[in-house]
Amino acid sequence: MHAPAIFETWWQEVEQCSGQAGDFAAVSWYYVPGAGSFVVGTDPEAVGLWQSSTNSITLAQAFREYAPVVRHEELHAILKRGDHPPEYFQDKCGSIVAH
């Protein structure tokens, strides 16, 4: 999937709230056609996933342009972490990312 232009704007918002910088152009984007969610490990209802091994973000089609979900996955990519440090996901960027 080619990332819509708004994704880069959202990326910049996440960089601003987190105080961290990342390389938007280095991320590959995918979506699961027709899906409202997909299975990731033991989570049967994931709507987004950042994968460190490929530096890619996969979104369920129903959420591929839903800003809080996209920003959530972008924050993972910027931090290069798969966990959810409260400092970033709640304190710094909690008002703009999905929980």
C-alpha positions as a Markdown table, in Angstrom:
| # | Residue | x | y | z |
|---|---|---|---|---|
| 1 | Met | 0.0 | 0.0 | 0.0 |
| 2 | His | 1.2 | 3.5 | -0.8 |
| 3 | Ala | 0.9 | 5.5 | 2.4 |
| 4 | Pro | -1.6 | 8.4 | 2.1 |
| 5 | Ala | 0.0 | 11.8 | 2.4 |
| 6 | Ile | -1.9 | 12.4 | 5.7 |
| 7 | Phe | 0.2 | 9.6 | 7.3 |
| 8 | Glu | 3.3 | 11.7 | 7.0 |
| 9 | Thr | 1.5 | 14.6 | 8.7 |
| 10 | Trp | 0.4 | 12.3 | 11.5 |
| 11 | Trp | 4.0 | 11.0 | 11.7 |
| 12 | Gln | 5.2 | 14.5 | 12.3 |
| 13 | Glu | 2.6 | 15.0 | 15.1 |
| 14 | Val | 3.9 | 11.8 | 16.8 |
| 15 | Glu | 7.5 | 13.0 | 16.5 |
| 16 | Gln | 6.4 | 16.2 | 18.1 |
| 17 | Cys | 4.5 | 14.7 | 21.0 |
| 18 | Ser | 7.1 | 12.0 | 21.7 |
| 19 | Gly | 10.2 | 14.2 | 21.3 |
| 20 | Gln | 11.7 | 11.5 | 19.1 |
| 21 | Ala | 12.5 | 11.4 | 15.4 |
| 22 | Gly | 12.1 | 8.6 | 12.9 |
| 23 | Asp | 12.4 | 7.9 | 9.2 |
| 24 | Phe | 8.9 | 7.9 | 7.7 |
| 25 | Ala | 10.2 | 6.9 | 4.3 |
| 26 | Ala | 11.8 | 3.7 | 5.7 |
| 27 | Val | 8.5 | 2.3 | 6.8 |
| 28 | Ser | 6.6 | -0.1 | 4.5 |
| 29 | Trp | 2.8 | 0.0 | 4.7 |
| 30 | Tyr | 0.3 | -2.9 | 4.3 |
| 31 | Tyr | -3.3 | -3.4 | 5.0 |
| 32 | Val | -5.6 | -6.5 | 5.3 |
| 33 | Pro | -8.3 | -6.1 | 2.7 |
| 34 | Gly | -11.9 | -6.3 | 4.0 |
| 35 | Ala | -10.8 | -6.7 | 7.6 |
| 36 | Gly | -12.1 | -5.0 | 10.7 |
| 37 | Ser | -9.3 | -6.8 | 12.6 |
| 38 | Phe | -6.8 | -9.6 | 12.2 |
| 39 | Val | -5.0 | -12.1 | 14.4 |
| 40 | Val | -1.6 | -11.2 | 15.9 |
| 41 | Gly | -0.2 | -13.9 | 18.2 |
| 42 | Thr | -2.8 | -14.4 | 20.9 |
| 43 | Asp | -4.8 | -11.2 | 20.0 |
| 44 | Pro | -7.6 | -12.2 | 17.7 |
| 45 | Glu | -8.8 | -8.6 | 17.2 |
| 46 | Ala | -5.7 | -6.6 | 16.3 |
| 47 | Val | -6.3 | -3.5 | 14.1 |
| 48 | Gly | -2.7 | -2.5 | 13.6 |
| 49 | Leu | 0.8 | -4.0 | 13.9 |
| 50 | Trp | 4.3 | -2.6 | 13.6 |
| 51 | Gln | 6.9 | -5.2 | 12.9 |
| 52 | Ser | 10.5 | -4.4 | 13.8 |
| 53 | Ser | 12.0 | -7.1 | 11.6 |
| 54 | Thr | 10.7 | -5.4 | 8.4 |
| 55 | Asn | 10.0 | -1.9 | 9.8 |
| 56 | Ser | 6.5 | -2.3 | 8.5 |
| 57 | Ile | 3.0 | -1.3 | 9.6 |
| 58 | Thr | 0.0 | -3.4 | 8.8 |
| 59 | Leu | -3.5 | -2.1 | 9.3 |
| 60 | Ala | -6.9 | -3.7 | 9.1 |
| 61 | Gln | -8.7 | -2.0 | 6.2 |
| 62 | Ala | -11.4 | -0.6 | 8.4 |
| 63 | Phe | -8.8 | 1.3 | 10.4 |
| 64 | Arg | -6.3 | 2.2 | 7.7 |
| 65 | Glu | -7.2 | 5.9 | 7.8 |
| 66 | Tyr | -8.2 | 6.1 | 11.4 |
| 67 | Ala | -5.7 | 8.6 | 12.9 |
| 68 | Pro | -5.4 | 7.3 | 16.5 |
| 69 | Val | -4.6 | 3.7 | 15.2 |
| 70 | Val | -2.2 | 4.9 | 12.5 |
| 71 | Arg | -0.4 | 7.2 | 15.0 |
| 72 | His | -0.2 | 4.4 | 17.5 |
| 73 | Glu | 1.6 | 2.2 | 15.1 |
| 74 | Glu | 3.7 | 5.1 | 13.9 |
| 75 | Leu | 4.8 | 5.7 | 17.5 |
| 76 | His | 6.0 | 2.1 | 17.7 |
| 77 | Ala | 8.0 | 2.7 | 14.5 |
| 78 | Ile | 9.5 | 5.9 | 15.8 |
| 79 | Leu | 10.4 | 4.4 | 19.1 |
| 80 | Lys | 11.5 | 1.1 | 17.5 |
| 81 | Arg | 9.8 | -0.7 | 20.3 |
| 82 | Gly | 6.9 | -3.2 | 20.3 |
| 83 | Asp | 5.9 | -2.5 | 23.9 |
| 84 | His | 3.8 | 0.3 | 25.2 |
| 85 | Pro | 5.9 | 2.5 | 27.5 |
| 86 | Pro | 3.4 | 4.7 | 29.5 |
| 87 | Glu | 5.8 | 7.7 | 29.1 |
| 88 | Tyr | 5.0 | 7.8 | 25.4 |
| 89 | Phe | 1.7 | 5.9 | 24.9 |
| 90 | Gln | -0.1 | 7.7 | 27.8 |
| 91 | Asp | 1.8 | 10.7 | 29.1 |
| 92 | Lys | 3.4 | 12.3 | 26.0 |
| 93 | Cys | 1.1 | 11.1 | 23.1 |
| 94 | Gly | -1.9 | 9.6 | 24.9 |
| 95 | Ser | -4.2 | 12.3 | 23.5 |
| 96 | Ile | -3.5 | 11.4 | 19.9 |
| 97 | Val | -2.8 | 7.6 | 19.8 |
| 98 | Ala | -5.2 | 4.7 | 20.3 |
| 99 | His | -4.9 | 2.8 | 23.6 |
